Amino acid sequence: MVNENIRSAEENLLHIYNRFPVALDHGEGVYLYDTEGKQYLDFAAGIGVTGLGYHNKELNDALKAQIDRLCHISNLYYHENCGKAAKALAAASGMDRVFFTNSGAEAIEGALKTARKYAWEKRSGRYEMIAMNHSFHGRTVGAVSVTGHPEYREPFEPLFPGVHFADYNDLDSVKALVSEKTCAIILEPLQGEGGIHPAKQEFMEGIRKICTEQDILMICDEVQCGMGRTGTMFAWQDYGVRPDIMTMAKAIGNGIPVGAFAMTEQVAGHSLKPGDHGTTYGGNPLACMAVCKVLEIFEKENIVEHVKAVGPYLSTRLDELTEKTDCILERRGKGLMQGLVLTKPFAEVNLRALEEGLLVLPAEGNVLRLLPPLTIEEKHVDEMIEKLEKILA
């Protein structure tokens, strides 16, 4: 019998997602439960969103109280949470100025506009951008224009003009594309959708050097790899290579739709001005309360230090599994953002995972992607490994 929730969705929603045949009902900690009561160990976290897991009472209570006070006002006025959230996020991200959006894709749009406006303010004549092959930055027209998957771009061309694609972790391929028209270089410090590829130290440093010497802006997309996931609050911090602009979303709201792009004071002073950009819902009181409370919990519960402790354990257990499992070719990743390159088709593996009560994700290159809540403990890693051994047998 088809679940009525699934039937209703299939009959009424535009078919954009090939959804898995599960209707989820509620969550507790690192577990989700479907409408039939089955438990799933969640190593997907809503694609890296629920860093604090499910049913965090402190966060829920703060959001409920905010709903009773105020959910929305226009950005023509201040509210109690906007300055607090911006200050906390600027401190955590190492940036100076913050603009709140509704999503990661909108944060990318804002970053691209900022880079273009910076070049215009400088009267440099620059407008081109360098992005990376196999990157993923979102589905809006601007975001997909800098996404390094031709199959995502081609149906919607012509797109954002002046975008060129270099090879990730190949600095020479970047240098070959730099010209007097280049205004920005955009990359993920750890590619997620592209197959879980961490940037090399020399690659990050090399791009920073190019950008500094030629007044090109370095944009880091931290929508998926940021917010503690790799063992630092944001992934660029592990490299010691500060970008000029960075984007974030997903885990900064733990499920409340909120994103942001942030920049240095230098960029802020020579880019977007009143009237250049805007958003109706971005930075509303509810979203900003989520950001404030999430960052407060991160600090109080030492979430980043916890990731530093449990991340190596996850890597070790995955390496052990790789050694003894013929259908795993390689493990790669950092912290709690890991991938296993498989020889078995992911779709087949995922169906078995659902049967075993485990939620995982795909990534390019037939990669099984693991993005658990940042609150997982070693016992949850062991439980996941036990399930994965059965699934891959």
Rosetta blueprint (number, residue, H / E / L):
1 M L
2 V L
3 N L
4 E H
5 N H
6 I H
7 R H
8 S H
9 A H
10 E H
11 E H
12 N H
13 L L
14 L L
15 H L
16 I L
17 Y L
18 N L
19 R L
20 F L
21 P L
22 V L
23 A L
24 L E
25 D E
26 H E
27 G E
28 E E
29 G E
30 V L
31 Y E
32 L E
33 Y E
34 D E
35 T L
36 E L
37 G L
38 K L
39 Q E
40 Y E
41 L E
42 D E
43 F L
44 A L
45 A H
46 G H
47 I H
48 G H
49 V L
50 T L
51 G L
52 L L
53 G L
54 Y E
55 H L
56 N L
57 K H
58 E H
59 L H
60 N H
61 D H
62 A H
63 L H
64 K H
65 A H
66 Q H
67 I H
68 D H
69 R H
70 L L
71 C L
72 H L
73 I L
74 S L
75 N L
76 L L
77 Y L
78 Y L
79 H L
80 E H
81 N H
82 C H
83 G H
84 K H
85 A H
86 A H
87 K H
88 A H
89 L H
90 A H
91 A H
92 A H
93 S H
94 G L
95 M L
96 D L
97 R E
98 V E
99 F E
100 F E
101 T E
102 N L
103 S L
104 G H
105 A H
106 E H
107 A H
108 I H
109 E H
110 G H
111 A H
112 L H
113 K H
114 T H
115 A H
116 R H
117 K H
118 Y H
119 A H
120 W H
121 E H
122 K L
123 R L
124 S L
125 G L
126 R L
127 Y L
128 E E
129 M E
130 I E
131 A E
132 M E
133 N L
134 H L
135 S L
136 F L
137 H L
138 G L
139 R L
140 T L
141 V H
142 G H
143 A H
144 V H
145 S H
146 V L
147 T L
148 G L
149 H L
150 P H
151 E H
152 Y H
153 R H
154 E H
155 P H
156 F H
157 E L
158 P L
159 L L
160 F L
161 P L
162 G L
163 V E
164 H E
165 F E
166 A E
167 D L
168 Y L
169 N L
170 D L
171 L H
172 D H
173 S H
174 V H
175 K H
176 A L
177 L L
178 V L
179 S L
180 E L
181 K L
182 T E
183 C E
184 A E
185 I E
186 I E
187 L E
188 E L
189 P L
190 L E
191 Q E
192 G L
193 E L
194 G L
195 G L
196 I L
197 H E
198 P E
199 A L
200 K L
201 Q H
202 E H
203 F H
204 M H
205 E H
206 G H
207 I H
208 R H
209 K H
210 I H
211 C H
212 T H
213 E H
214 Q H
215 D L
216 I L
217 L E
218 M E
219 I E
220 C E
221 D E
222 E L
223 V L
224 Q L
225 C L
226 G L
227 M L
228 G L
229 R L
230 T L
231 G L
232 T L
233 M L
234 F L
235 A L
236 W H
237 Q H
238 D H
239 Y H
240 G L
241 V L
242 R L
243 P L
244 D L
245 I E
246 M E
247 T E
248 M E
249 A L
250 K H
251 A H
252 I H
253 G L
254 N L
255 G L
256 I L
257 P L
258 V L
259 G E
260 A E
261 F E
262 A E
263 M E
264 T L
265 E H
266 Q H
267 V H
268 A H
269 G L
270 H L
271 S L
272 L L
273 K L
274 P L
275 G L
276 D L
277 H L
278 G L
279 T L
280 T L
281 Y L
282 G L
283 G L
284 N L
285 P H
286 L H
287 A H
288 C H
289 M H
290 A H
291 V H
292 C H
293 K H
294 V H
295 L H
296 E H
297 I H
298 F H
299 E H
300 K H
301 E L
302 N L
303 I H
304 V H
305 E H
306 H H
307 V H
308 K H
309 A H
310 V H
311 G H
312 P H
313 Y H
314 L H
315 S H
316 T H
317 R H
318 L H
319 D H
320 E H
321 L H
322 T H
323 E H
324 K H
325 T L
326 D L
327 C L
328 I E
329 L E
330 E E
331 R E
332 R E
333 G E
334 K E
335 G L
336 L L
337 M E
338 Q E
339 G E
340 L E
341 V E
342 L E
343 T L
344 K L
345 P L
346 F H
347 A H
348 E H
349 V H
350 N H
351 L H
352 R H
353 A H
354 L H
355 E H
356 E H
357 G L
358 L E
359 L E
360 V L
361 L E
362 P E
363 A E
364 E L
365 G L
366 N L
367 V E
368 L E
369 R E
370 L E
371 L L
372 P L
373 P L
374 L L
375 T L
376 I L
377 E L
378 E H
379 K H
380 H H
381 V H
382 D H
383 E H
384 M H
385 I H
386 E H
387 K H
388 L H
389 E H
390 K H
391 I H
392 L H
393 A L
